[in-house]
C-alpha cells in the first residue's frame, strides 16, 4: 500500500492551524458574548460550545497521533489505515454537528439579540483577532 503520509501530515497541520484560529476567535469573543446575553437556545447554551471545542481538539489530536504512529512504523496492513480513518470519521462527524449548531443556532441567536452596531463591532473584533491568531501561527516554530 502506497500512501503519502508526509503530505497527509502537512495537510493535517494546516487544518489544525485553521481550526485553532477559528476556535480562539469564538472562545475569546463569540462564546463569551453569547454567555453575556444569557441566550437560551434549543440544543444547549454556551457551555456546549466550550465542551465541543475541547472534544474536537482531543479527537483531532488522536488523528494526529495515529498518523504519526503510522508514519513511524509504516503501513503494513490496510487495517492500519482503516483505524486512522475511523478516528478521522469520528472527528469529522462531531465537526459537522458543531458547524451545524454554530450556523443554525449560535450565530442566528447572536444576530437576533445584538443590534446592527453591536454585530458590526463584534465582526470587526473577530476579524482583527483572526488576523492576530493567523500571525501568531505563522510566527510559531513548526
QUIMOVEN-V505918 format. One record per helix or strand. SS is the DSSP state (@ for helix, = for strand). FROM is the first residue (numbers start at 1). TO is the last residue. Records with the same first field share a line. If there is no record, write none. Layout:
SS->FROM-TO / FROM-TO
This chain:
@->5-37 / 46-73 / 78-113 / 116-139
